[in-house]
């Protein structure tokens, strides 16, 4: 049976570049928060605003970027069946859809930013900062969503190295420009405070898009030429995307509730929550590298009807991800008190952060299992089941837990206990479904 398994080297050829590419995006947000949280002028308010906007941006991008996952699943299945020619017109049509949809999102949100962020309970200086910062960051929607679509093509073709190169370059550009534009250079570039971080992010996103376009044109069999004959796979892609839209909307409703409650507790609470959430997202993207490998390989195995190796893949890829989660826990446990200082120097914010950070750490193995099967189910095209799991986890798990513990005054503890329950439901539901459906095929 050993020869039936996908070997460790093949998994890591996809997973390691995917990990590096995946953490580049949250690394940009973490860099923004670390730099903004240490400015001289209103650091707590600036940090709170960056955290609120970062969560909202992630919510929007995760929802509309689900076409990336749909593209990856369809391309990988056709790659496994040696039928890439059948989706040659689909890919540019999907990228065009992403671009037009991103414009709709931009024009529908940028001009009503204050109204949007008042729903997060932001007010006064925090509300002003969020609106100004968001209107700059929103310019990056078309850049990011087209880039993500191209990354989905790369993953479907079993290549995550190109996305890694693009993401690393973008992260490096963002870090350098953050320092320059936020703090300024005496006599040359004025300090732009929070707005500088926004401009740095947009420029980094543009660099990533240009690099992704180069690899797309030079390294793949696809192009940008649009056919007016809709590809037969477009209906499947849009249906899968729609299910994933709903799923991701439910996911981000949980994040919205968490941030709205934290903001209502006070500026120090939302500042601490911003740090906690961005570290959680960083861990999620880190572990998600193996989920991306599972996504690409499972789609290929499904296309080849190789259920035996699909089963072994699920076991191995979970094992690797859990090991990664324990390594992250150990490193953060070793530097538990020092981590918060990287992002803010306010003693109250640091005390709140330290009191809750342990919950973020102990939930990582559960996260690993959930993310692994998330990736595998996406590759298998099981979007409707993923949708139902997230809806149940959010409205039957996360929300009631948050309301209950908030009622008893647990505040930030309530938020992160709710997230723990949320992840437990997701992981258990996916494991049970996979065993029932695909083990019988072996």
C-alpha positions in Angstrom: 0.0 0.0 0.0 3.0 2.3 0.5 3.3 2.9 -3.3 -0.2 4.2 -3.3 0.6 7.3 -1.2 1.5 10.7 -2.5 5.1 11.1 -1.3 6.3 13.7 1.2 8.4 15.4 -1.4 5.5 15.9 -3.8 3.3 17.4 -1.1 6.0 19.7 0.1 6.8 20.9 -3.4 3.3 22.4 -3.4 2.9 23.1 0.3 6.1 24.9 1.2 5.8 27.6 -1.6 2.1 27.8 -0.7 3.0 28.5 2.9 5.4 31.2 2.0 3.0 32.7 -0.5 0.1 32.4 2.0 1.9 34.1 4.9 3.0 37.0 2.7 -0.6 38.5 2.7 -1.0 38.4 6.5 2.6 39.5 6.9 1.7 42.7 5.1 -1.1 43.3 7.6 1.1 42.4 10.5 3.7 44.8 9.3 1.1 47.6 8.9 -0.1 46.9 12.5 3.4 46.7 14.0 4.5 50.0 12.3 1.2 51.8 12.9 0.9 50.6 16.5 4.2 52.3 17.3 3.7 55.8 15.7 4.0 58.8 18.0 0.6 60.3 17.2 -2.5 58.5 18.5 -1.0 54.9 18.2 -4.0 53.1 19.9 -6.6 54.8 17.6 -4.4 54.2 14.6 -3.9 50.5 15.5 -7.7 50.1 16.2 -8.5 51.6 12.8 -5.9 49.4 11.0 -7.4 46.3 12.7 -11.0 47.2 11.8 -10.2 48.0 8.1 -7.9 44.9 7.8 -10.7 42.7 9.0 -13.2 44.3 6.7 -10.8 44.0 3.7 -10.2 40.4 4.5 -13.9 39.8 4.7 -14.6 41.3 1.3 -11.5 39.8 -0.4 -12.1 36.3 1.0 -15.7 36.4 -0.2 -15.2 37.5 -3.8 -11.8 35.7 -4.2 -13.5 32.4 -3.8 -13.4 32.2 -7.6 -9.7 31.5 -7.1 -10.6 28.3 -5.3 -13.2 27.4 -7.9 -10.7 28.1 -10.7 -8.1 26.0 -8.9 -10.5 23.0 -8.4 -11.7 23.0 -12.0 -8.2 23.5 -13.5 -6.7 20.8 -11.3 -9.5 18.3 -12.2 -8.9 18.9 -15.9 -5.1 18.7 -15.3 -5.6 15.3 -13.7 -7.7 14.1 -16.6 -5.3 15.6 -19.2 -8.0 17.9 -20.6 -6.7 21.5 -19.9 -7.7 22.4 -23.5 -11.3 22.2 -22.3 -10.9 25.2 -20.0 -8.7 27.5 -22.2 -11.5 30.0 -22.7 -12.8 29.6 -19.1 -9.8 31.0 -17.4 -9.8 34.5 -19.1 -13.5 34.7 -18.6 -13.1 34.0 -14.9 -10.4 36.6 -14.6 -12.6 39.2 -16.3 -15.4 38.3 -13.9 -13.1 38.9 -11.0 -12.0 42.3 -12.4 -15.6 43.6 -13.0 -16.8 42.3 -9.7 -13.9 44.1 -7.9 -14.9 47.4 -9.5 -18.4 46.9 -8.3 -17.1 46.3 -4.8 -14.9 49.3 -4.9 -17.5 51.8 -6.1 -20.1 50.3 -3.8 -18.0 50.7 -0.6 -15.3 53.4 -0.9 -17.8 56.3 -0.9 -19.8 55.1 2.1 -16.8 54.1 4.2 -17.9 56.1 7.3 -21.3 54.5 7.2 -19.8 51.0 6.9 -17.4 51.4 9.8 -19.9 53.0 12.1 -21.5 49.6 12.0 -18.4 48.3 13.8 -19.1 50.8 16.6 -16.2 53.0 15.5 -16.6 56.7 16.3 -14.6 59.9 16.6 -11.0 59.7 15.6 -11.1 55.9 15.1 -13.9 56.3 12.6 -12.1 59.1 10.7 -8.9 57.0 10.5 -10.8 53.9 9.3 -12.6 55.8 6.5 -9.4 57.5 5.3 -7.4 54.3 5.4 -10.0 52.2 3.7 -10.5 54.5 0.8 -6.9 54.1 -0.1 -6.7 50.3 0.5 -9.9 49.8 -1.5 -8.0 50.9 -4.7 -6.3 47.5 -4.4 -9.4 45.4 -4.9 -9.0 45.0 -8.7 -5.3 44.3 -8.3 -5.7 41.7 -5.6 -8.7 39.8 -7.0 -7.2 39.4 -10.5 -3.9 38.3 -8.9 -5.7 35.8 -6.7 -7.5 34.4 -9.8 -4.2 33.9 -11.6 -2.8 32.2 -8.4 -5.8 29.8 -8.6 -4.7 28.9 -12.2 -1.1 28.3 -10.9 -2.3 26.0 -8.1 -4.6 24.1 -10.4 -1.6 23.3 -12.6 0.2 22.0 -9.4 2.5 24.9 -9.2 2.7 27.2 -6.1 6.2 28.4 -6.7 5.2 31.2 -9.0 2.6 32.6 -6.5 5.3 32.4 -3.8 7.7 34.5 -5.8 5.0 37.1 -6.4 3.9 37.2 -2.8 7.4 37.4 -1.3 8.2 40.3 -3.6 5.0 42.1 -2.7 5.6 41.6 1.0 9.2 43.0 0.7 8.0 46.0 -1.2 5.3 46.7 1.4 7.6 46.4 4.4 10.1 48.9 2.8 7.4 51.4 1.7 5.6 51.1 5.1 8.7 52.5 6.9 9.2 55.2 4.3 5.7 56.4 3.9 4.4 56.0 7.5 7.4 57.7 9.2 8.6 59.7 6.2 12.2 60.8 5.2 13.2 64.2 6.6 13.2 66.8 3.8 12.3 64.3 1.1 9.0 62.5 1.9 6.5 63.7 4.5 5.3 61.3 7.2 1.8 60.1 6.0 0.9 58.2 9.2 -1.9 55.6 8.5 -2.4 56.8 4.9 1.2 55.9 4.2 0.5 52.3 5.1 -2.5 52.3 2.8 -0.4 53.5 -0.2 2.4 51.0 0.6 -0.1 48.2 0.4 -1.6 49.3 -2.9 1.8 49.6 -4.5 2.8 46.1 -3.2 -0.4 44.7 -4.7 0.4 46.3 -8.1 3.9 44.7 -8.1 2.3 41.3 -7.3 -0.1 41.6 -10.2 2.6 42.5 -12.7 4.7 39.5 -11.6 1.7 37.2 -11.7 0.8 38.4 -15.2 4.3 37.6 -16.4 4.2 34.0 -15.1 0.7 33.6 -16.4 1.6 34.6 -19.9 5.0 33.0 -20.1 4.5 29.7 -18.1 0.9 28.6 -18.6 -1.1 27.6 -21.7 -3.7 30.3 -21.0 -4.0 33.9 -22.1 -6.2 36.9 -21.6 -8.1 36.6 -24.9 -11.9 36.7 -24.2 -14.2 34.4 -26.1 -17.8 35.6 -26.4 -18.9 31.9 -26.3 -19.3 31.1 -22.6 -17.3 28.1 -21.6 -19.5 25.1 -20.6 -17.6 25.0 -17.2 -18.5 28.6 -16.4 -21.8 27.5 -14.9 -20.0 25.1 -12.6 -17.4 27.7 -11.6 -20.1 30.3 -10.8 -22.2 27.8 -8.8 -19.1 26.7 -6.9 -18.1 30.3 -6.3 -21.6 31.2 -5.2 -21.6 28.5 -2.6 -18.2 29.6 -1.4 -19.3 33.2 -1.4 -22.1 32.3 1.1 -19.7 30.1 3.1 -17.1 32.9 3.3 -19.8 35.5 4.1 -20.8 33.4 7.1 -17.1 33.1 8.1 -16.7 36.9 7.9 -19.9 37.5 9.8 -18.2 35.8 12.7 -15.2 38.0 12.4 -17.4 41.1 12.1 -19.3 40.2 15.3 -16.0 39.7 17.1 -14.7 43.1 16.0 -17.9 44.9 16.7 -18.1 43.5 20.2 -14.4 44.3 20.8 -14.9 47.9 19.6 -17.9 48.3 21.9 -15.7 47.2 24.9 -13.4 50.2 24.3 -10.4 51.3 22.2 -7.9 49.2 24.2 -10.0 46.1 23.6 -10.2 46.5 19.9 -6.5 47.3 19.7 -5.7 44.0 21.5 -8.3 42.2 19.4 -6.6 43.6 16.2 -3.3 42.1 17.3 -4.9 38.7 18.2 -6.9 38.5 15.0 -4.0 39.3 12.8 -1.8 36.7 14.5 -4.6 34.2 14.2 -4.9 35.0 10.5 -1.1 34.7 10.1 -1.2 31.2 11.7 -4.2 30.3 9.5 -2.4 31.3 6.3 0.8 29.5 7.5 -1.1 26.2 8.1 -3.1 26.8 4.9 -0.1 26.1 2.8 -0.7 22.4 3.3 -4.4 23.0 2.7 -3.5 24.5 -0.7 -1.4 21.4 -1.5 -4.4 19.3 -0.5 -6.6 21.4 -2.7 -4.4 21.1 -5.8 -3.6 17.4 -5.4 -7.1 16.2 -4.4 -8.6 17.8 -7.5 -6.0 16.1 -9.6 -6.7 12.7 -7.9 -10.4 13.2 -8.3 -10.0 13.9 -12.0 -7.9 10.7 -12.3 -10.4 8.8 -10.1 -7.6 7.7 -7.8 -9.5 7.4 -4.5 -6.9 5.2 -2.8 -4.2 7.9 -2.9 -6.8 10.5 -2.0 -7.4 8.7 1.3 -3.7 8.5 2.1 -3.3 12.1 1.1 -5.9 13.2 3.7 -4.0 11.3 6.5 -0.5 12.6 5.6 -1.4 16.2 5.0 -3.3 16.4 8.3 -0.3 14.9 10.1 2.1 17.5 8.6 -0.2 20.4 9.3 -0.7 19.4 13.0 3.1 19.2 13.4 3.3 22.7 12.0 0.7 23.9 14.4 2.6 22.5 17.4 5.8 24.2 16.2 3.9 27.5 16.0 2.5 27.0 19.5 6.0 26.2 20.9 7.7 29.2 19.4 4.9 31.6 20.5 4.9 30.0 24.0 8.6 30.6 24.3 8.2 34.3 23.4 4.7 34.8 24.8 5.3 38.2 26.5 7.6 39.6 23.9 5.2 39.1 20.9 2.7 41.8 22.0 5.4 44.4 22.4 6.2 44.1 18.7 2.8 45.7 18.0 2.1 48.2 20.7 3.7 49.6 23.9 0.5 50.5 25.8 0.4 48.5 29.0 -3.4 48.1 29.1 -3.4 46.8 25.5 -0.5 44.4 26.2 -2.2 43.1 29.4 -5.5 42.4 27.5 -3.5 40.7 24.7 -1.5 38.5 27.0 -4.6 37.4 29.0 -6.2 35.9 25.9 -3.4 34.9 23.6 -3.1 31.4 25.1 -6.6 30.5 23.7 -5.4 31.4 20.2 -2.4 29.1 20.7 -4.2 26.0 22.0 -6.8 26.0 19.2 -4.1 25.7 16.5 -4.2 21.8 16.1 -8.0 22.0 15.7 -7.5 24.8 13.1 -5.0 22.6 11.3 -7.5 19.7 10.8 -10.3 22.1 9.8 -8.1 23.9 7.2 -6.7 20.7 5.8 -10.1 19.2 5.0 -11.3 22.6 3.9 -8.6 22.6 1.2 -9.3 19.0 0.2 -13.1 19.5 0.0 -12.5 22.6 -2.2 -10.3 20.5 -4.6 -13.1 17.9 -4.7 -15.6 20.6 -5.6 -17.7 20.0 -2.5 -18.6 23.7 -2.2 -22.2 23.2 -1.1 -21.2 21.0 1.9 -18.5 23.6 2.9 -21.2 26.3 2.7 -23.5 24.3 5.0 -20.8 23.6 7.5 -19.8 27.3 7.9 -23.4 28.3 8.2 -24.0 25.8 11.0 -20.7 26.6 12.7 -21.4 30.3 12.6 -25.0 30.5 13.5 -25.3 27.4 15.8 -21.9 27.5 17.3 -20.0 30.8 17.2 -22.9 33.3 17.6 -24.7 31.6 20.5 -21.3 31.0 22.3 -20.3 34.6 21.9 -23.7 35.9 23.1 -23.7 33.6 26.1 -20.2 34.4 27.4 -20.6 38.1 26.6 -23.7 38.1 28.7 -21.6 36.9 31.7 -19.0 39.6 31.1 -16.2 37.5 29.6 -15.4 40.2 26.9 -12.3 39.2 24.8 -12.5 35.7 26.4 -16.1 35.4 25.0 -14.8 36.2 21.5 -12.0 33.6 21.5 -14.0 30.8 23.2 -16.6 31.3 20.5 -13.9 31.0 17.8 -12.7 27.8 19.5 -16.2 26.3 19.3 -16.5 27.5 15.7 -13.3 25.7 14.7 -14.3 22.5 16.5 -17.6 22.3 14.7 -15.8 22.9 11.3 -13.1 20.2 11.8 -15.5 17.5 13.1 -18.1 18.0 10.4 -15.5 17.8 7.6 -13.7 14.7 9.0 -16.9 12.8 9.5 -18.1 13.6 6.0 -14.8 12.7 4.3 -14.7 9.3 6.1 -18.3 8.5 5.2 -18.0 9.4 1.6 -14.5 8.8 0.4 -13.3 5.9 2.5 -15.9 3.7 1.0 -14.4 4.4 -2.5 -11.0 3.0 -1.5 
